[in-house]
């Protein structure tokens, strides 16, 4: 198939697309890399810096390489990478440049990275904090990660062989809506529910688990991609390196299906979800005690139940020849404009933190949080704000996979699922950022305010979110000839 690079309206461009998918033989390769340094390192996920004191579980890069072949001729391809980090920022673009030197001739537009959003993984950006002490610096860590991740990508690509795929939909209660709504119309992340003003949780909760199973020619499981609508931040305040609940999932799968099985953990849209209950807390804690499990172990158990139950029926429909296509688009969406009141609030917040010592926990991070917001306000005086998005859309049989770079609120996922022509639609957030990321709140979240919905938290608002929905659906329809 001939690769296409097409310009679209409004500055959008298709970076890579081999055309409409047709049934073809699927070649599969997979590999894993340990990206955990054996030195203390900064852990990302909070406004304050945490230096690791121990390793609770190893952080990994998990790689899946796919290629279609018709009559022995290579067709389209994709390399998917799941990383145990909180977010990626500019990491993907840097890694693509690094990878170009190791895989000359490979179209690096065909690779996407996605973060599991563990809050106990290595910090990637040197500017996140102002003092790392004697810990491994992010600027030291990133080349270390690239080398190991690059080894896994090369291994996965070079080891691809004819294989087969199956897929299915399971369910597991992992994420809960974390925005608490009150009688006065406001919402608060992790707000109190035991007060008379409590009126409910702000949004819908998604408990779907999308699973793809990849087999070798002998029908042995070699890899799986599991997408859960919940960030892996159960142990979010620890000073220990941890892959969070994904470690428990990987260990359970490998214990039953083989130590070489590569498990890619992806996060579906879950900007307003968290892996801890906001209601029935006492009953939840009692059940953990009765089961003699930690919260991490319990969430892993729930996902494994969904994995095994889905596999039990999906293995009756394993496919060898499937339609396969990978479309990569870059396009702009409207940015979120700050109001005068929002600007005044950010200005006051910045002024308050300027008076505080940067050595105090959270001060440096909070100060820069407000400063970036003030910079955006100044920029919007000269031009309307916008954000650039890279979106990967794949078709694998009846399944559509679509990425976005945000902590995307569940409302937007609901809109895509409701209108997608695919038999099963898998949405992956925190993937392939090219400069625009952060929370993307819903209309009702913006109205309620609070962290994750205020301008400091989000570069893009509901207007841009709806553009993302429409562009995602348009790309899926193109791959499904609709």
N, C-alpha and C positions, 0 to 999 in steps of 0.2 A: 504494500500500500504506500502511496506517496504521501509524505507528511505535508501538512498545509500550515501556512501562517497567513491569516486573513485579518484585515483591518475591519473593524465594525464602527458603527456610529458612536458618537459622543466619546471619542478617544479610546474606545475599547479595542482590544486586539486578541485574536486567538493565537496563542504562542505555539500550540501544537495540537494537531488533530489529524488522524489518519482517515477520516471520513466515516460514513455510516457503518456500524458494526455488522458483520456477518459471522455465521458459525465457523469456528476455527479451532484447531488443536491448541490447547493451553499448556505452555511450558512454565514450570514453577521452580523457583529457587528460594531458599530461606537461610538466614543466619542471625546469630545474636552476638552482641559485643557487651562486655562489662565496661561501663563508663564511670565506675566508682574509683576515685583516686585513694590511695592508701596514705593520705595525709589529711589533716584537718582542712576543711573547706567551708566557705560561706554557703549557707542554705537560704534559698530564695522563696518568698511567699508571704512575708510579712513586711511591714514598714521598717521594722528594726532588724539589724543584722544578727544572725546566729552563726556561730562558728561550731562546726560539728565536733563532738567529743567522742563519738562512737559510730559504728556502722550497724544499724539494726537489720537492714537488708540491702542487697546490692542494687544500684540503679543500672539499667541496661538500655541498649539500643536494639530494637528488634526489627528485622528487615525482611520484606517480602518482595521478590522480583517476579514479575509476570510478563509473558510475551505470547502473542498469538501467532500461529503459523498455519498457512494454507498451502497445501501441496509442497511442504518443506520450505516455503518462502516466508521469512519473517514479516510480520504485520505490525500491529501496534504493541506498545509496551508500557510498563509502569513499574516504579520502585516505590514502595510505601515503607516509611520508617516511623516507628513509635518510640518516643524518647521519654524517659523518666525525669522530666524537668518541669518547672512550673509554667514556662512560656518560652518562646523562641526569639521574638523580636527580629533582629537582622541575621539570625543564625543561619537560616536556610540559604540566603543569597551568598553568604560567606562560604558555606559548605559546598555549594554548587561550583564556586570558583576553585575551591580546593579539589573537588572531585574531577573537574575537567582535566586536571593534570594527571590523574590516576586512571581515568577511563576515556582516553581520547577517542573521538568518534561517537561517543554516547551522547544523546541529546539530554542534557541535564534539566531541561524543562520538564522531563518526564518523571522527575522524582519529587515527592513531597514528604516533608517532616511534620509530625504532629506531637504535641506535648500531652502527657497524661495529666498534668497539672498537680503533680505531687508538690507539697509545700515543704518537703524535706529532701529536695534534690539540689544539685550544685547551682550556684549563681553563675550566669553566663555573661552578664554585662558588668564591666568594670565600674561604670558610673552608678550602679545601683546604690552603693554605699560609699562612705568616705574613708573608712579605715578597716582594713582586713587583718591588721596585725601580722603575725607570723604564719597565718594560714595561706594555703595555695591561692594565688591571685586569680580572678576570673580570666585575665589575659594569658595566664599560664595554663589554666584548665581547658579553655576552648581548643587550642591545638592538640592537647592530649585527647580530648573527646573526638575531634575530627579524625585523628589517626586511627583510633579504635573503631569508630563508626564507619570510617572509610574502608577498613579491612572487611567489616561485615557486609557492606554494600557490594564490594568487589566479589566477595565469596558467594553471596546470594546470586548475583548476576551470572557469574561464571559456572555455577553449579546447577543452573536451571535444566530441567529435564521434562519430558512429557508427563503430564499429571492429570488430575481431575479435581473437580470442585463441587461442593454442596453448600447449601445455605438454609437458614431458617430464622424464625423469630421466637425468642423466649421472653420471659419476664422475671424480674427480680427487684424487690424493693431495696434500692440502694440509696437513691437520692430523695431528699425532701425539700419542698419549697422553704427557703430560709428568710423570706421577706414577710414580716408580720404587719398586718394592716390594722389600723385603729379607727375609731369612730370619727375623728376629726379629718380623715382623708389622707393622713400621712402613713408611710410605711417605714419600717426600720429593719435592717438586716440583723438577725438574731435578737429581735426585740422580745420583750416579756409577753407571755401569753396568759399569765395568771393575774391580769388586771381587768377591771370592769370595762375599760375602753377597747379591749381586744375584740376584733370583729372577724378575724379569720386570716388564713394565709393568702397572700396576694394572687398567686397564679396556680395554674394547673401543674400537676406532677406527672412526669413521664417515667415509667418503670419498664419500658421495652429494652430488650437486649438483642441487638442484631449480631448474628454470628455467621461467618463464612469459614468453611472447613476446606483445607487444601491437602490433597493426597498425592502420593507418588503412583507410579504405574502399577504397583502391587496393592493399591488401596490402603496403604499405611499412611496415617496422619503425619504430615510433615510440618504444617503450620496452621494457625487459626488467627482470624482477625475478629476480635470481640469489641463491640462498641456499646458503652454504657453511658446513659445520660447523667453522669455525675463525676465531678472532679475527684481525683484520688488524694484528698486532703484530710483524711481521718485523723492523722497524727500531726496536724498542721503546726503545732507549737513546739515540737520536740527539737532538741539540739543533736539529734542523731540522723545520719543519712538513712533514708528509707524510700522504697518504691511504693509504700503504702499498700493498699489492698491488692494491687496488681501482683505483688510478690506472692501472696497467698494463692492467688488464682494460678499463676504460672507453676508454682510448685505442685499444686494438686493435679493439674493437667499432665505435667511431666511424670509425676509419680504413677499415673495410670496408663498413659499413652506412650511414654518413652521420653528419656531425658533430652533427646535431640529435637523435640517438638518446639517450634518457635511460636511464641504467643505475643501477638501484637495487641496491645490494649489501647483503645481509642476512646475519647470522650465525645459523646454526642452533645448537642446544644444543651447547656445546663448552667447558664449564667446566673440563674436564680435558684439553683439546687445545691445541696450540700449533703455529704454522707453522714448525717447525724439527725436524729428525730427532733422536731420542734414540738411535738405533742406526744403524750403517753410515755414520757421519759422514764418514770418509775417502773412501769411495766416492762419497757424495753431493757432496762438495766437488770431487772429480776430475771428475765429470760436469758440474758448473757451469763448471769451467775449460775443458773440451772444447767446451762449447756457447758459451763466451764470454758467459755470462749471470750476472747477480747473482741472489741468492736471490729478490728481489722480482720480477725479470723471469721467472724460472723458474716461480714460482707463478702469475703472470699467464698464462704460456704454457699451463700445465696446465688452468687454468680455461677459457681460450679454446678449447682442443681439445674440452673437454666441451661448451661452448656451441655450437660449430659442428657437432659430430657429432650433438648432440641436435636442433638446428634442422633438419638435413638430413632427418630423419624426421618431426619434429613438424609441419613445414610441409605435410605431406600430410594433416593433420587439423586444419586451421584452422576454428574455430567462430565463428559470428556470433551466434546465439541460444543462450544458455547459462543455466542456473540460477545466480542470483546472490543472495547474502544476506550480511549483516554483523551479527553479534551481539556486543554488548559487555557484559561482566559484571564486577561487582566483588564480591569475596568475601574472607573471612578464612580463613587457614590457621594451624594451630598453629605458634607460634614455637619456636625451639630453646632449651631450658632448659639453663642452665649448672650443672654439678656443682660441689661444693665444691672439688674438686681443680682444675677449670678456673678457678674464681674465684681460687684461691690463685695459680695460675700467671699469670693476667692481672694480679693485684695486684702480684706481684713484677716483672713486666715493666714495669708503669707506674712503679713505684718506681725501677727502674734507669734509665729514661729521664728521670725527673724530675731526676736528678743531672747530666744532660748538658746542654750548651748548645744551645738551640733553633736557633742559627745553623749548627750542624753538619748536613750532609746527612742526611736521613731522620729526624732526632731528632723534629722537630715532628710529622711524619706518624705515626711509630711510637707516640709518646706518646699521641696522640689515638686511635689504633687500639685501644690497651689501655684508655684512659679510657672510650670508648663501650661496651666490653665490661663494665666495672665498673658503669656506669650501667644496663645491661640486667640485671645480677644484682640490683641494688637494686630495680629495677622489678618483677622476678619475685617478690619477697617480698610484694608487694601484690596481684598478679594474674598469672594465667597469661599468658605471652607469646603474642602473635599478630601476624600480618602481613597487611596488606590488599593484594590483588592486583587490578589491572585486566587483563582478558584480552580480546583481540579475536579472534574466530573468523569467518572468511570462507568462503563457498563460491563458487567460480568454476568452473562446469562440474563436472567430476569431482574437482576439487582442493579440499582443505581447507587453510586457512592458520590457524595458531593462534600467538598470541604469549605470551611470559612476560617478566618484568622481570629475570630472574636471569642469572648465568653458570651455566647449568644443566648438570649433569654428564650425559654421554651416556647413562648407564643409564636416565634418565627418558625420554629421547627414544625409546629402544629399546622401552620399555613402551607408549608411545603408538602408535608405528608398528606394533607387533605386534597391536594391537587396534582400530585405526581402521577404520571402514567406508568411508572415502573411497578413490577410485581412486589418489590420490596425496596424501600429507599433508606439508605444508610447515610446519616449526616455526621460529619466529623468536624468538631470545632478546634480552635487553637492550632490551626494548621497553616503552613506556608505563608506567614506574614511577610509583607514587603514594605512595612512602614506604618500600616494602620492596624491597630489591634485594640485590646481593652474590652470592657463590657459593652454590649449593645443592648440597652434596655428597651422594654416594650413601652407603649404609650401609657399604660396604666402605672407602670413603674416610675416613669418620669413624673407623672402627676403626683405620685406618692412621695417622691424624693428619697433621700437617704443614700448611704454608700451603695455603690454599684449603679445608681441611677442619676446621680448628680454629674454635672459637666466634668468635674475633676476625674471621674471614673470612666468617662466615655467620650471618645473622639467623634463617634457616629451616633446619631439618634434614630428615632422611629422612621423618619423619612428615608434615610439611607438604608435602614433595615428592610423596608418594603422593597426598595430597589434590589437589594440582595436576594430577597425571596423571588422576585420576578426573573432575575437573571439566572438564578439556580434552576428554576422551572423551565426556562427557555432552553438551557443547555441540556437538561435531562430529556426534554421532548426531542431535541435534535438527535440524540443518541438512540431514541426509541422510535424515530421516524414519525413523530407527531408534532 
